[in-house]
Amino acid sequence: MPEINFTKITDMDIKNKKILVRVDINSSIDLEKHEIRSDPRIKAILPALEALKEAAVVLIAHQSRFGKPDCIDLDLHAQRLNEYLGGRVKFVRDLFGDEAIAAIKALQPGEILLLNNVRLWKTETEVKSIEEAEQTELITKLSPLFDYFVNDAFGAAHRAHVSLIGWPTICAGPTVERELKMVQKLFKPEKPSVWLVGGAKAWDKFQALSFNLENGSIDKALVCGLTAILILEAKGISMGDANKKFIADDLEAHKDEIRAVYEKYADSIELPLDLAYEENGIRKEAPTKEAGALNVSTGDIGQKTIEKYKTILKEAKTIVANGPPGIFENENFKQSSFEIVEAMAAAADAGAFVAIGGGDMGAVAEMSGYGDKITISTGGGALLKILSGKDLPLLQVLRNKMPK
């Protein structure tokens, strides 16, 4: 695990300073209605803006990816921010041109300016190194206008994009600070430590499991979803073509490694006892070893597995979850996700530290009404890569570009 060293913006004298903050407010957009559907990431940056209220703050952010229909101007995001901040936010449909530069120079302490979508500028995602990012127009034109530069976009921590890595110095914002403190806690967990992995990205999640089993951060791994299918197939237990097709490439490339890791840590890895599938619109369950013969796409763990996993979670002092155990959007496959989240909340009530890697599992926690009991990360993919021991671009620049 790379060492996580960083300077917090709250360590600096920010009063009357001009500060650029890279945030992640990427949102789900209804293009027909031209409105934001939901805004959890916009809400997530409000503490950072509160912490910087004595400074003049310029926000730079992305929406979607270049060329996609929802890669649009950020006027909707500015409007939503103003709903929360009482009209303190200005917006320019410019990034580093004359209009943006004039607005930045005119900005006063207590005011906030949102620049336009950085991914409308194609170069944002095309650089190959930190040094190349530092020479781009965005950095060379805007850098002289600011006292401090802040990265508070943890959800993009694994991206080496210009606006994330190119500034001459970089501090951690409140969101990044909170996330990195959580990561450090997860690498030195209070025992017993239990991980639950489900959902997609089977190989990525297996790598994170393997790394943390090796370094002793996991006592029990409760495996569901495609990661369970991947391990079961590597063990030689057929899950049927309907399941195998989703992990076939990863299985072919890594089968021997997966089997070796499982054999080494078999006592710590829990695999489903039974699985759920649909037949004529009805939920049915079958023992895991019989699922292959049925040749159906399984969408959830079965009740025996749910009960076993809940029993293990009940005794945990640290719980990490990345990905739901079932396809919770489907009425027939939502059972385990909601029962497991309830069990995690009960563990939290008993004193356990519970962290969820954003995304779908975070949505289940919010929908269940347990979001206030559980730490929900703003970056599922970024968190997963850090927990796999990767030295991400965010960690590199926080470590190497500390303000003097």
C-alpha positions in Angstrom: 0.0 0.0 0.0 1.5 3.4 -1.0 1.9 5.8 1.9 -0.9 8.4 2.0 0.7 11.8 2.8 -1.2 15.0 2.1 -1.7 18.6 3.1 -5.3 19.6 4.0 -6.6 22.9 2.7 -7.8 23.5 6.3 -4.1 23.6 7.3 -3.7 26.8 5.2 -4.5 30.4 5.8 -7.4 30.8 3.4 -8.9 34.1 4.5 -9.2 36.5 1.5 -7.3 34.1 -0.7 -8.4 32.9 -4.2 -8.7 29.2 -4.3 -9.4 26.8 -7.2 -11.2 23.6 -6.2 -11.6 20.6 -8.5 -14.8 18.9 -7.5 -16.9 16.0 -8.7 -20.5 17.0 -9.3 -21.1 14.6 -12.2 -24.9 14.0 -12.1 -27.7 12.0 -13.7 -29.3 14.3 -16.3 -32.7 14.1 -17.8 -31.9 15.5 -21.3 -35.6 15.8 -22.4 -36.5 17.9 -19.4 -33.1 19.5 -19.2 -32.9 18.9 -15.5 -30.8 17.1 -12.9 -32.5 13.9 -11.7 -30.5 13.4 -8.5 -27.6 15.4 -7.0 -25.8 13.4 -4.3 -22.4 14.6 -5.5 -23.5 18.2 -5.5 -24.6 17.8 -1.9 -21.3 16.1 -1.0 -19.2 19.2 -1.9 -21.3 21.6 0.4 -19.0 20.9 3.4 -16.0 21.9 1.3 -17.6 25.1 0.3 -18.6 25.9 3.9 -15.0 25.3 5.0 -13.8 27.8 2.3 -16.4 30.5 2.9 -13.8 33.2 3.8 -12.1 32.7 0.4 -13.0 33.5 -3.2 -13.6 30.0 -4.6 -13.6 28.9 -8.2 -14.9 25.4 -9.0 -13.8 23.3 -11.9 -15.8 20.1 -12.6 -16.8 17.5 -15.2 -20.1 16.2 -16.5 -20.1 12.9 -18.4 -17.5 12.3 -21.1 -16.6 14.2 -24.2 -18.9 13.3 -27.1 -21.7 11.8 -25.0 -25.2 13.4 -25.1 -25.1 14.4 -21.4 -21.6 16.0 -21.7 -23.3 19.5 -21.4 -22.7 22.9 -20.0 -22.8 23.2 -16.2 -25.5 25.8 -15.9 -27.9 23.3 -14.3 -25.3 22.4 -11.7 -24.8 26.1 -10.9 -28.6 26.5 -10.5 -28.7 23.5 -8.1 -25.8 24.8 -6.1 -27.5 28.1 -5.8 -30.6 26.4 -4.4 -28.4 25.1 -1.5 -26.2 28.2 -1.2 -28.6 31.1 -1.5 -27.5 32.5 -4.8 -23.8 32.8 -4.0 -22.7 30.9 -7.1 -21.9 32.6 -10.4 -21.4 30.6 -13.7 -19.5 31.3 -16.9 -19.9 29.2 -20.0 -16.1 29.3 -20.4 -13.1 27.5 -19.0 -9.9 29.4 -19.5 -10.8 32.1 -22.1 -11.2 35.8 -21.6 -14.6 35.5 -20.0 -13.4 33.0 -17.4 -10.3 34.9 -16.6 -12.2 38.2 -16.1 -14.8 36.5 -13.9 -12.0 34.9 -11.8 -10.2 38.2 -11.3 -13.4 40.0 -10.3 -14.4 37.3 -7.7 -14.6 38.5 -4.1 -14.2 36.5 -0.8 -17.4 34.7 0.0 -18.3 34.3 -3.6 -18.2 31.1 -5.7 -17.7 30.8 -9.4 -18.3 27.6 -11.4 -16.4 27.3 -14.7 -17.9 25.3 -17.5 -17.6 21.5 -18.0 -13.9 20.7 -18.2 -14.7 17.6 -20.4 -16.0 19.8 -23.2 -12.3 20.6 -23.6 -11.0 17.4 -25.2 -7.4 17.7 -24.0 -8.6 17.2 -20.4 -8.5 13.4 -20.8 -5.8 13.0 -23.4 -2.6 13.8 -21.5 -0.1 11.0 -20.8 1.8 12.4 -17.8 1.8 14.9 -15.0 4.5 16.9 -16.9 2.4 17.0 -20.0 -0.7 18.2 -18.0 1.4 21.0 -16.5 2.0 22.5 -20.0 -1.6 22.6 -21.1 -3.5 25.9 -21.7 -5.8 25.2 -18.8 -2.9 25.1 -16.3 -0.7 27.8 -17.8 -3.5 30.4 -18.1 -5.3 29.8 -14.8 -2.4 28.9 -12.4 -1.2 32.5 -12.0 -4.6 33.6 -10.8 -4.8 31.5 -7.6 -3.2 31.2 -4.2 -4.1 27.6 -3.6 -5.3 24.6 -5.6 -7.5 21.9 -4.1 -8.5 18.4 -5.3 -11.8 17.4 -3.7 -12.8 15.0 -6.4 -12.2 11.6 -4.7 -14.6 9.9 -7.2 -12.0 10.7 -10.0 -8.9 9.8 -7.9 -7.9 7.1 -10.4 -8.0 9.5 -13.4 -4.8 11.2 -14.6 -6.7 14.1 -16.1 -5.3 17.7 -16.5 -7.6 19.4 -14.0 -6.9 16.7 -11.4 -3.1 16.5 -11.6 -1.7 19.5 -13.5 -1.7 22.3 -10.9 1.7 23.4 -9.4 0.6 22.6 -5.9 -2.3 20.5 -4.6 -4.1 20.3 -1.3 -6.7 17.8 -0.2 -10.3 19.1 0.1 -12.6 18.0 2.9 -14.1 15.1 0.9 -10.8 13.7 -0.1 -9.5 14.1 3.4 -12.5 12.2 4.8 -12.1 9.4 2.3 -8.4 9.0 2.8 -8.8 8.8 6.5 -11.4 6.1 6.0 -9.0 4.2 3.7 -6.2 4.3 6.3 -8.7 3.0 8.9 -9.6 0.1 6.5 -6.0 -1.0 6.1 -5.6 -1.2 9.9 -9.1 -2.4 10.8 -10.4 -3.3 14.2 -11.0 -7.1 14.2 -12.8 -9.1 13.1 -12.9 -7.4 9.7 -15.5 -8.6 7.2 -15.7 -7.7 3.5 -18.7 -8.2 1.3 -18.2 -8.0 -2.4 -20.9 -8.3 -5.1 -22.1 -6.7 -8.2 -20.0 -6.5 -11.4 -16.2 -5.8 -12.0 -15.4 -9.3 -10.8 -11.7 -9.3 -11.5 -11.1 -5.8 -10.0 -12.9 -6.9 -6.8 -11.0 -10.2 -6.7 -7.7 -8.3 -6.8 -8.8 -6.1 -3.9 -9.8 -9.2 -1.9 -6.5 -10.9 -2.7 -4.4 -7.9 -1.7 -6.2 -7.4 1.6 -6.3 -11.1 2.5 -2.5 -11.2 1.9 -1.9 -8.2 4.2 -4.2 -9.4 6.9 -6.9 -6.8 6.6 -9.7 -9.3 6.0 -10.8 -12.0 8.4 -13.8 -13.1 6.4 -14.7 -12.3 2.8 -18.4 -12.7 1.9 -18.4 -13.2 -1.8 -21.5 -12.7 -4.0 -22.4 -11.6 -7.6 -20.0 -12.1 -10.4 -16.9 -12.3 -8.2 -18.5 -15.5 -6.6 -19.2 -16.9 -10.1 -15.6 -16.2 -11.1 -14.2 -18.0 -8.0 -16.6 -20.9 -8.3 -15.7 -21.5 -12.0 -12.0 -21.3 -11.2 -12.6 -24.0 -8.6 -14.1 -26.2 -11.2 -17.8 -25.8 -10.2 -19.8 -25.0 -13.3 -22.2 -22.1 -13.0 -23.7 -22.6 -16.5 -23.1 -20.6 -19.7 -25.8 -18.1 -18.7 -23.6 -17.0 -15.8 -20.1 -17.9 -17.1 -20.5 -15.6 -20.2 -20.2 -12.5 -17.9 -16.7 -13.5 -16.5 -15.4 -15.7 -19.3 -12.5 -13.4 -20.3 -11.3 -12.8 -16.8 -11.6 -16.5 -16.0 -9.5 -17.5 -19.1 -6.8 -14.9 -18.3 -6.5 -15.5 -14.5 -8.0 -18.9 -13.7 -4.8 -20.4 -12.1 -4.2 -17.3 -10.0 -7.8 -17.2 -8.8 -7.7 -20.9 -7.8 -4.4 -20.5 -6.0 -5.6 -17.5 -4.0 -8.8 -19.3 -3.1 -7.0 -22.5 -2.0 -4.6 -20.4 0.2 -7.4 -18.5 1.9 -10.3 -20.9 1.7 -10.9 -20.6 5.4 -11.5 -16.9 5.1 -13.5 -16.9 1.8 -17.2 -17.6 2.1 -19.0 -18.5 -1.2 -22.8 -18.7 -1.7 -24.5 -21.9 -0.4 -27.5 -21.2 -2.6 -28.5 -18.8 -5.4 -31.7 -17.3 -6.6 -33.0 -17.2 -10.2 -36.3 -16.3 -12.0 -38.7 -18.8 -13.5 -41.8 -17.4 -15.1 -41.4 -14.2 -13.2 -41.1 -16.0 -9.8 -38.1 -16.1 -7.5 -36.7 -19.6 -7.0 -33.6 -20.8 -5.2 -31.3 -23.7 -5.7 -28.1 -25.0 -4.1 -25.0 -23.4 -5.7 -23.7 -26.7 -7.0 -27.0 -27.3 -8.9 -27.1 -23.8 -10.5 -24.9 -24.9 -13.4 -27.2 -27.7 -14.5 -30.1 -25.3 -14.5 -28.2 -23.0 -16.8 -30.0 -19.9 -15.7 -28.7 -16.4 -14.9 -28.6 -16.1 -11.1 -29.5 -12.7 -9.7 -29.1 -13.0 -6.0 -27.8 -15.2 -3.2 -30.3 -17.5 -1.6 -31.8 -17.4 1.9 -29.4 -19.9 3.5 -26.5 -17.7 2.3 -28.2 -14.6 3.5 -28.6 -16.0 7.0 -25.0 -17.2 7.1 -23.7 -13.9 6.0 -25.8 -11.9 8.4 -24.5 -14.1 11.3 -20.9 -13.3 10.3 -21.7 -9.6 10.0 -23.2 -9.5 13.4 -19.9 -10.3 15.0 -17.8 -7.9 12.9 -16.0 -4.8 14.2 -15.1 -3.5 10.7 -17.3 -4.0 7.6 -16.4 -3.1 4.1 -18.9 -3.5 1.2 -18.4 -3.0 -2.5 -21.2 -4.0 -4.7 -24.6 -5.4 -3.8 -25.1 -9.1 -3.3 -28.0 -9.2 -5.7 -29.6 -7.2 -8.6 -31.6 -5.0 -6.2 -33.4 -3.1 -9.0 -35.2 -6.4 -9.7 -38.1 -7.1 -7.3 -37.2 -10.8 -7.3 -33.5 -10.2 -6.6 -33.5 -7.3 -4.0 -34.0 -9.5 -0.9 -30.3 -10.0 0.1 -29.2 -6.4 -0.6 -31.8 -5.0 1.8 -31.4 -7.7 4.5 -27.6 -7.4 4.4 -27.7 -3.6 4.7 -30.0 -3.9 7.7 -27.5 -6.4 9.2 -24.7 -3.9 8.6 -26.7 -1.1 10.3 -27.3 -3.3 13.3 -23.5 -4.0 13.5 -22.9 -0.3 13.3 -25.3 0.2 16.2 -23.3 -2.4 18.2 -20.1 -0.3 17.6 -18.8 -1.6 14.2 -17.3 0.7 11.6 -19.1 0.2 8.4 -17.9 1.5 5.0 -19.7 1.1 1.7 -18.0 1.8 -1.7 -20.6 4.2 -3.1 -22.6 3.3 -6.2 -25.3 0.7 -6.0 -24.7 -0.5 -2.4 -24.7 3.1 -1.2 -28.0 3.5 -3.0 -29.4 0.5 -1.1 -28.3 2.0 2.2 -30.0 5.3 1.4 -33.2 3.6 0.2 -33.2 1.5 3.3 -33.0 4.5 5.6 -29.6 3.4 7.0 -27.4 5.9 5.3 -26.8 7.9 8.5 -25.4 4.8 10.2 -22.9 3.8 7.5 -20.0 5.6 5.9 -20.7 5.8 2.2 -17.8 6.6 -0.1 -18.2 9.0 -3.0 -15.9 6.9 -5.2 -16.7 3.2 -5.8 -14.0 2.7 -8.5 -11.5 4.9 -6.9 -11.9 3.3 -3.5 -11.6 -0.2 -5.0 -8.3 0.7 -6.7 -6.9 2.2 -3.5 -8.0 -0.9 -1.6 -6.2 -3.0 -4.2 -2.9 -1.3 -3.2 -2.7 0.9 -6.3 -0.8 4.2 -6.2 -3.4 6.4 -7.9 -2.8 9.7 -9.6 -4.5 11.6 -6.7 -2.2 10.0 -4.2 0.9 10.8 -6.3 0.1 14.5 -6.7 -1.0 15.0 -3.1 2.3 13.5 -2.0 4.5 15.2 -4.5 2.8 18.6 -4.9 2.4 19.7 -1.3 2.4 23.5 -0.9 5.7 24.8 0.6 
